[in-house]
Amino acid sequence: MRSLPLAFALVLRAASPVTAEGWPPGWLLGGQTTVVWQHLFPFRSPYQGPNSLRPGPDDAVSHSYTLYTGVRPVSWLELYVDPEMIRGGGLSDALGLAGFTNGEVIRNPTIGQDPYLARAFARITVPFSDETEPVDASLFQVPGARPVRRLTLTGGVLGTTDIFETNRYANSTRTQFLNWALINDAAYDFAADTRGYSRGVAIEWADRDWAVRAGSFQMPTVANGEDLDGDLLHSHGDQLEIEVQETLLPDRPTVLRALGFENRARMGDYRDAIALAERTGTIPDITRTRRRNAVKYGFALNLEQPLTPDGATGVFARLGANDGATESFCYTEAERNVSAGAQLGGALWGRTDDRFSLAMAANGLGAAHAAYLRRGGLGFLLGDGRLSYRPETILETYYAWRVVPWVTLTADYQLVIDPGYNADRGPVSVVSLRAHLEAFTGSVGRD
């Protein structure tokens, strides 16, 4: 009951007029399509298992289509609905790598390719200052402005990483890096279905130079599953993130984000799976050890540093880890991740909207997970039948050529050393060509 006065005060504050201009009702309409072609060159593979990356040569094409719609009917409320469709597939059915080479691919090839609702959420912004800052139209943002000091509530169908663990230089597989270990921290096993979306709520308190955000989202019923678990008491993914901005370079704010997460779901334990296999004389099977309300926890650190005032040139880094024993369940099979890279804006060579980027990432396993795979166990992505463990190392570089404002063509190269953490296999070389079409329009009305 003590929370009721605060809730009532927030509602009153939301309904109060904002004296600064630029935060009136508006709308957004846009869309995107992305086509990715990848070629895998042959590589050394003395053996392979059910979930191995096949030794090639191999080609794969994926293509996605998204419609973005948004409306701000009143100054404090925004509504978004984004239907989406992804077709085609990935190399080796997206199996065999923790840092898979195409973030556009749905991680479960059996799910089908019909359209689905990617996002349907509401965003409520409670102002705590009359001062506003401009907000340009984007695929997730009605144009206009927002209060500099604000409380934001978001809820509905969306991606956990729409809000958490974002990074200016390594966040979108449709316009930036393609590899899973570079678009997100691979050790952050964020709540999501196999398409990368969930249902949940998040709250953010933001000021000019800092922000604190927390959120809770539904977990899938099984690892890499399509269905979300309705047992909210025993199955949910929670995260808390703190963001700070410091101006170490003039007009180039350094952004640091620190995140902690805890997942609860019907998950298994690698140590228990190994112990059960030893007692029964069988190959370890993580699915036989799943229990309700199992816990997986971890952290992620995330840095971005612009080097030019417009931010087109900059560097980034990530560091993450999780407990290493509980089953990998949502994103990928990794307990450790470190990555770093740089982006160069095309203004340096007379092509203002072009981008050249280079990055490296390393993924690692906990001792129990590595032992599980060594004994022939299968995860939802990995399983060579045996394992000579070594961290999986990834190099990716790309050049994005902005042909016209709404078309970007990208040439990409990835080198994966010790694919699937296996020193007996690889190295793997993949070249990619990506075509991305994106257009949106928005309008700001009058109060």
C-alpha positions as CSV (number, residue, x, y, z in Angstrom):
1,M,0.0,0.0,0.0
2,R,2.9,2.3,0.6
3,S,3.6,2.3,-3.1
4,L,0.2,3.7,-4.0
5,P,1.0,7.4,-3.2
6,L,4.2,7.2,-5.3
7,A,2.3,5.6,-8.2
8,F,-0.4,8.2,-8.0
9,A,2.2,11.0,-7.9
10,L,3.8,9.5,-11.1
11,V,0.5,9.5,-12.9
12,L,-0.2,13.1,-11.9
13,R,3.3,14.0,-13.1
14,A,2.8,12.3,-16.4
15,A,-0.5,14.1,-17.0
16,S,1.0,17.5,-16.1
17,P,1.9,19.8,-19.1
18,V,5.5,20.1,-20.2
19,T,6.4,23.7,-20.8
20,A,9.3,23.1,-23.2
21,E,8.3,22.7,-26.8
22,G,9.0,19.7,-29.0
23,W,7.3,16.8,-27.2
24,P,3.9,16.7,-28.9
25,P,2.1,13.7,-30.4
26,G,3.5,12.1,-33.5
27,W,3.8,8.9,-35.5
28,L,6.4,6.7,-37.2
29,L,6.1,4.3,-40.2
30,G,9.0,2.4,-41.7
31,G,10.4,-0.9,-42.9
32,Q,13.5,-2.8,-43.6
33,T,14.7,-5.8,-45.6
34,T,18.1,-7.5,-45.2
35,V,19.5,-10.2,-47.4
36,V,22.7,-11.9,-46.3
37,W,24.7,-14.4,-48.5
38,Q,27.5,-16.3,-46.9
39,H,30.1,-18.7,-48.2
40,L,32.0,-21.1,-46.0
41,F,35.4,-22.3,-47.3
42,P,36.5,-25.9,-46.6
43,F,38.4,-26.4,-43.4
44,R,40.2,-29.1,-41.4
45,S,37.7,-31.5,-39.8
46,P,39.0,-34.9,-38.7
47,Y,35.6,-35.7,-37.1
48,Q,32.2,-34.1,-36.6
49,G,29.1,-34.7,-34.5
50,P,25.4,-34.0,-34.7
51,N,25.8,-30.3,-33.9
52,S,29.1,-29.6,-35.7
53,L,29.7,-26.9,-38.2
54,R,30.0,-28.9,-41.4
55,P,33.4,-28.7,-43.1
56,G,32.1,-27.2,-46.4
57,P,32.3,-25.8,-48.8
58,D,28.8,-24.4,-48.1
59,D,26.6,-21.5,-49.0
60,A,23.6,-20.0,-47.3
61,V,21.2,-17.1,-47.8
62,S,18.9,-15.4,-45.3
63,H,16.4,-12.6,-45.8
64,S,14.3,-10.7,-43.3
65,Y,11.4,-8.2,-43.6
66,T,10.1,-5.9,-40.9
67,L,7.4,-3.3,-40.8
68,Y,7.9,-0.7,-38.1
69,T,4.9,1.3,-36.8
70,G,4.7,3.7,-33.9
71,V,2.4,6.4,-32.6
72,R,2.5,8.9,-29.8
73,P,-1.2,9.8,-29.2
74,V,-0.4,11.9,-26.1
75,S,2.9,13.4,-25.0
76,W,3.6,10.7,-22.4
77,L,2.6,7.5,-24.3
78,E,4.1,5.7,-27.3
79,L,2.8,2.5,-28.9
80,Y,4.7,0.3,-31.3
81,V,3.8,-2.8,-33.4
82,D,6.4,-4.5,-35.6
83,P,5.5,-7.6,-37.6
84,E,8.4,-9.5,-39.0
85,M,9.4,-12.4,-41.2
86,I,12.8,-14.2,-41.6
87,R,13.4,-16.7,-44.3
88,G,16.3,-18.7,-45.7
89,G,18.8,-20.3,-43.3
90,G,22.3,-20.3,-42.0
91,L,25.5,-22.3,-42.6
92,S,25.1,-25.8,-41.1
93,D,21.6,-24.9,-39.9
94,A,23.2,-22.3,-37.5
95,L,25.0,-25.1,-35.6
96,G,28.6,-25.6,-34.5
97,L,29.7,-22.2,-33.4
98,A,29.2,-20.2,-30.2
99,G,29.9,-17.0,-32.2
100,F,27.7,-17.9,-35.2
101,T,28.4,-15.9,-38.4
102,N,25.0,-14.5,-39.1
103,G,22.8,-12.8,-36.5
104,E,19.9,-12.7,-38.9
105,V,19.4,-16.4,-38.8
106,I,16.7,-17.9,-36.5
107,R,18.6,-20.3,-34.2
108,N,16.1,-23.1,-34.4
109,P,15.7,-24.3,-38.1
110,T,12.6,-26.3,-37.2
111,I,10.5,-23.3,-36.3
112,G,9.3,-22.4,-39.8
113,Q,9.4,-19.2,-41.7
114,D,6.0,-17.7,-41.3
115,P,5.5,-14.1,-40.3
116,Y,5.3,-13.4,-36.6
117,L,4.9,-10.4,-34.2
118,A,8.3,-9.3,-33.2
119,R,7.3,-6.3,-31.1
120,A,4.1,-4.9,-29.6
121,F,4.9,-2.7,-26.7
122,A,4.0,0.5,-24.9
123,R,6.4,3.1,-23.6
124,I,5.3,5.6,-20.9
125,T,7.6,8.5,-20.2
126,V,7.1,10.4,-17.0
127,P,8.9,13.8,-17.1
128,F,10.8,15.1,-14.2
129,S,12.2,18.2,-15.9
130,D,10.8,20.8,-18.3
131,E,14.1,20.7,-20.3
132,T,14.0,18.4,-23.3
133,E,16.5,16.9,-25.7
134,P,15.8,16.2,-29.4
135,V,15.0,12.6,-30.6
136,D,15.3,11.8,-34.3
137,A,13.0,9.4,-36.0
138,S,14.4,5.8,-36.0
139,L,13.0,2.4,-36.4
140,F,12.1,2.3,-32.6
141,Q,11.4,5.9,-32.0
142,V,8.7,8.4,-32.9
143,P,10.5,11.7,-33.6
144,G,10.3,14.8,-31.4
145,A,11.9,15.2,-28.1
146,R,12.0,13.7,-24.6
147,P,12.6,15.1,-21.1
148,V,16.2,15.2,-20.1
149,R,15.3,13.8,-16.6
150,R,12.6,11.1,-17.0
151,L,11.2,7.9,-15.8
152,T,10.4,5.4,-18.6
153,L,8.2,2.4,-18.3
154,T,8.3,-0.2,-21.2
155,G,6.2,-3.3,-21.4
156,G,4.9,-5.8,-23.9
157,V,6.5,-8.0,-26.6
158,L,10.0,-6.9,-27.5
159,G,13.6,-7.9,-27.3
160,T,15.5,-7.8,-24.0
161,T,18.4,-6.3,-25.9
162,D,16.2,-3.6,-27.3
163,I,16.8,-1.9,-23.9
164,F,19.8,-3.7,-22.3
165,E,23.4,-4.2,-23.3
166,T,23.2,-1.8,-26.3
167,N,26.3,-0.4,-28.0
168,R,26.6,2.3,-30.6
169,Y,29.3,0.4,-32.7
170,A,28.3,-3.2,-32.3
171,N,24.6,-3.8,-31.8
172,S,22.8,-4.4,-35.1
173,T,23.5,-7.5,-37.3
174,R,21.6,-5.7,-40.1
175,T,23.9,-2.7,-40.4
176,Q,27.1,-3.5,-38.3
177,F,28.8,-6.8,-37.4
178,L,27.2,-10.1,-38.3
179,N,28.7,-12.3,-35.7
180,W,26.7,-13.2,-32.6
181,A,29.7,-12.6,-30.3
182,L,29.9,-9.0,-31.6
183,I,26.3,-7.8,-31.7
184,N,25.8,-8.8,-28.1
185,D,27.9,-10.1,-25.2
186,A,27.9,-13.9,-25.9
187,A,28.0,-14.6,-22.1
188,Y,24.8,-12.6,-21.5
189,D,22.2,-15.4,-21.8
190,F,19.3,-12.9,-22.0
191,A,15.7,-14.0,-21.8
192,A,14.4,-14.7,-25.3
193,D,12.7,-17.2,-27.5
194,T,14.5,-18.7,-30.5
195,R,13.8,-15.6,-32.6
196,G,15.3,-13.3,-30.0
197,Y,12.1,-11.8,-28.5
198,S,10.3,-12.1,-25.2
199,R,7.5,-10.5,-23.2
200,G,8.3,-8.4,-20.2
201,V,8.5,-5.0,-18.5
202,A,11.4,-2.6,-17.9
203,I,11.8,0.6,-16.0
204,E,14.5,3.3,-16.5
205,W,15.4,6.4,-14.5
206,A,17.5,8.6,-16.8
207,D,19.3,12.0,-16.4
208,R,21.7,13.8,-18.6
209,D,24.9,11.8,-17.7
210,W,23.6,8.6,-16.2
211,A,20.8,6.1,-16.2
212,V,19.6,3.1,-14.2
213,R,17.4,0.4,-15.8
214,A,15.9,-2.8,-14.6
215,G,13.7,-5.4,-16.4
216,S,12.1,-8.8,-16.1
217,F,11.3,-11.0,-19.1
218,Q,9.8,-14.4,-19.8
219,M,12.1,-17.3,-20.4
220,P,11.5,-20.1,-22.9
221,T,10.1,-23.4,-21.8
222,V,13.1,-25.3,-23.2
223,A,16.5,-24.3,-24.4
224,N,16.3,-22.3,-27.6
225,G,12.6,-22.9,-27.6
226,E,9.8,-21.1,-29.5
227,D,7.3,-21.0,-26.6
228,L,7.7,-18.7,-23.5
229,D,7.1,-20.2,-20.1
230,G,3.9,-19.0,-18.3
231,D,5.1,-20.0,-14.9
232,L,6.3,-16.5,-14.0
233,L,7.0,-17.4,-10.4
234,H,9.7,-19.9,-11.3
235,S,10.7,-18.8,-14.8
236,H,11.9,-15.3,-15.6
237,G,15.0,-13.4,-16.6
238,D,15.9,-10.3,-14.6
239,Q,18.6,-7.7,-15.2
240,L,19.8,-4.5,-13.7
241,E,22.0,-2.1,-15.7
242,I,23.8,1.1,-14.7
243,E,25.0,3.5,-17.4
244,V,27.3,6.5,-16.9
245,Q,28.7,9.0,-19.3
246,E,31.9,10.9,-18.8
247,T,33.4,13.5,-21.1
248,L,37.0,12.4,-21.2
249,L,37.4,13.9,-24.7
250,P,35.7,17.2,-25.7
251,D,32.3,16.6,-27.3
252,R,33.0,12.8,-27.2
253,P,31.3,11.3,-24.2
254,T,32.6,8.0,-22.9
255,V,29.7,5.6,-22.2
256,L,30.1,2.7,-19.8
257,R,27.3,0.2,-19.0
258,A,27.5,-2.4,-16.2
259,L,24.9,-5.1,-16.2
260,G,24.0,-8.0,-13.9
261,F,21.5,-10.7,-14.8
262,E,19.8,-13.7,-13.2
263,N,17.7,-16.2,-15.1
264,R,15.3,-18.7,-13.5
265,A,13.9,-21.5,-15.6
266,R,13.6,-25.2,-16.0
267,M,17.3,-25.6,-16.8
268,G,19.9,-28.4,-16.4
269,D,23.3,-28.5,-14.8
270,Y,26.4,-29.7,-16.7
271,R,28.0,-31.2,-13.5
272,D,24.8,-33.2,-12.7
273,A,24.6,-34.4,-16.3
274,I,28.2,-35.7,-16.2
275,A,27.6,-37.4,-12.8
276,L,24.4,-39.1,-14.1
277,A,26.2,-40.3,-17.2
278,E,29.0,-41.8,-15.1
279,R,26.4,-43.7,-12.9
280,T,24.5,-45.0,-15.8
281,G,27.4,-45.6,-18.3
282,T,25.8,-43.3,-20.9
283,I,26.6,-40.1,-22.8
284,P,25.7,-37.1,-20.7
285,D,22.4,-35.4,-21.6
286,I,21.7,-32.0,-20.1
287,T,17.9,-32.4,-20.7
288,R,17.7,-35.2,-18.1
289,T,18.9,-32.9,-15.3
290,R,16.5,-30.1,-15.9
291,R,14.6,-28.9,-12.8
292,R,12.2,-26.1,-12.0
293,N,13.5,-22.8,-10.7
294,A,17.2,-23.5,-11.6
295,V,19.3,-20.3,-11.5
296,K,21.9,-18.9,-14.0
297,Y,23.6,-15.6,-13.3
298,G,26.3,-13.4,-14.7
299,F,27.5,-9.9,-15.6
300,A,28.5,-7.8,-18.6
301,L,30.5,-4.6,-19.0
302,N,30.1,-2.5,-22.1
303,L,32.2,0.5,-23.3
304,E,31.8,2.9,-26.2
305,Q,34.1,5.8,-27.0
306,P,33.5,8.2,-29.9
307,L,36.6,9.6,-31.4
308,T,34.9,12.3,-33.6
309,P,32.2,14.7,-32.5
310,D,29.6,13.1,-34.7
311,G,30.5,9.6,-33.3
312,A,31.0,8.1,-36.8
313,T,34.5,7.1,-35.7
314,G,34.9,5.3,-32.4
315,V,36.0,2.2,-30.4
316,F,34.1,-0.3,-28.2
317,A,34.8,-3.1,-25.9
318,R,32.8,-5.8,-24.0
319,L,33.6,-8.2,-21.1
320,G,31.1,-10.7,-19.7
321,A,30.8,-14.0,-17.8
322,N,28.2,-16.2,-16.3
323,D,28.2,-19.0,-13.6
324,G,29.5,-21.7,-16.1
325,A,27.6,-24.7,-14.7
326,T,23.9,-24.0,-15.4
327,E,22.7,-24.9,-18.9
328,S,23.0,-22.4,-21.7
329,F,19.4,-21.7,-22.5
330,C,18.6,-18.6,-24.6
331,Y,21.4,-16.9,-26.6
332,T,24.4,-19.1,-27.3
333,E,26.7,-21.5,-25.5
334,A,29.3,-19.3,-23.9
335,E,30.4,-18.6,-20.3
336,R,33.1,-16.1,-21.0
337,N,33.3,-13.3,-23.6
338,V,35.7,-10.5,-24.4
339,S,35.6,-8.3,-27.5
340,A,36.9,-5.1,-28.8
341,G,36.8,-3.2,-32.1
342,A,36.8,0.1,-33.9
343,Q,34.7,1.9,-36.5
344,L,35.9,4.4,-39.0
345,G,33.5,7.0,-40.5
346,G,33.8,7.5,-44.2
347,A,34.3,11.2,-43.9
348,L,38.0,10.3,-43.5
349,W,38.1,9.3,-47.2
350,G,35.4,11.5,-48.6
351,R,32.5,9.0,-48.2
352,T,30.6,10.5,-45.2
353,D,28.0,7.7,-44.8
354,D,30.3,4.7,-45.4
355,R,31.7,2.7,-42.5
356,F,34.8,0.5,-42.1
357,S,34.9,-1.7,-39.0
358,L,37.2,-4.3,-37.5
359,A,36.8,-6.3,-34.3
360,M,37.9,-9.4,-32.4
361,A,36.1,-11.6,-29.9
362,A,37.0,-14.6,-27.8
363,N,34.4,-16.9,-26.2
364,G,35.1,-19.4,-23.5
365,L,33.4,-22.2,-21.6
366,G,33.4,-23.1,-17.9
367,A,35.1,-26.3,-16.9
368,A,31.9,-28.3,-16.5
369,H,30.5,-27.3,-19.9
370,A,33.8,-28.1,-21.6
371,A,33.8,-31.5,-19.9
372,Y,30.2,-32.2,-20.9
373,L,31.0,-31.6,-24.6
374,R,34.3,-33.6,-24.3
375,R,32.3,-36.6,-23.2
376,G,30.0,-36.3,-26.2
377,G,27.1,-34.3,-24.7
378,L,25.0,-32.0,-27.0
379,G,23.9,-28.5,-26.3
380,F,21.3,-26.6,-28.4
381,L,24.1,-25.4,-30.7
382,L,27.3,-27.4,-30.0
383,G,28.3,-31.0,-30.1
384,D,31.2,-32.4,-32.1
385,G,31.1,-35.7,-30.3
386,R,34.3,-35.0,-28.5
387,L,36.4,-31.9,-27.8
388,S,39.9,-30.7,-27.6
389,Y,39.1,-27.5,-25.7
390,R,40.4,-24.1,-26.6
391,P,38.6,-20.7,-26.5
392,E,36.8,-19.8,-29.7
393,T,38.4,-16.7,-31.3
394,I,36.7,-14.6,-33.9
395,L,38.0,-11.8,-36.2
396,E,35.5,-9.9,-38.3
397,T,35.9,-6.9,-40.6
398,Y,33.4,-5.2,-43.0
399,Y,33.0,-2.3,-45.3
400,A,29.5,-0.8,-45.5
401,W,28.9,1.3,-48.7
402,R,25.9,3.6,-48.5
403,V,24.7,3.6,-52.1
404,V,21.7,5.9,-51.5
405,P,20.2,7.0,-48.2
406,W,18.0,3.9,-48.0
407,V,20.3,1.2,-49.4
408,T,23.6,-0.1,-47.9
409,L,25.7,-2.8,-49.3
410,T,28.3,-4.6,-47.1
411,A,31.2,-6.9,-47.8
412,D,32.2,-8.9,-44.7
413,Y,34.9,-11.4,-43.8
414,Q,35.1,-13.6,-40.7
415,L,37.8,-15.8,-39.4
416,V,36.9,-18.3,-36.6
417,I,39.8,-20.1,-34.9
418,D,38.9,-23.2,-32.9
419,P,35.3,-23.3,-34.0
420,G,32.9,-24.6,-31.3
421,Y,35.9,-24.4,-28.8
422,N,37.6,-27.3,-30.6
423,A,41.3,-27.1,-31.4
424,D,41.0,-30.2,-33.6
425,R,38.9,-28.4,-36.2
426,G,39.2,-25.2,-38.3
427,P,40.2,-22.5,-38.8
428,V,37.0,-21.3,-40.5
429,S,36.8,-18.6,-43.1
430,V,33.5,-17.0,-44.1
431,V,32.8,-14.3,-46.6
432,S,29.5,-12.4,-46.7
433,L,27.6,-10.0,-48.8
434,R,24.7,-8.1,-47.2
435,A,22.1,-5.8,-48.8
436,H,20.1,-3.7,-46.4
437,L,17.2,-1.5,-47.4
438,E,15.7,0.7,-44.8
439,A,13.3,3.6,-45.0
440,F,11.1,5.3,-42.5
441,T,9.2,8.5,-42.0
442,G,7.7,10.2,-39.0
443,S,5.8,13.3,-38.1
444,V,5.4,15.5,-35.1
445,G,2.0,17.1,-34.7
446,R,0.8,19.8,-32.3
447,D,-0.6,19.6,-28.8
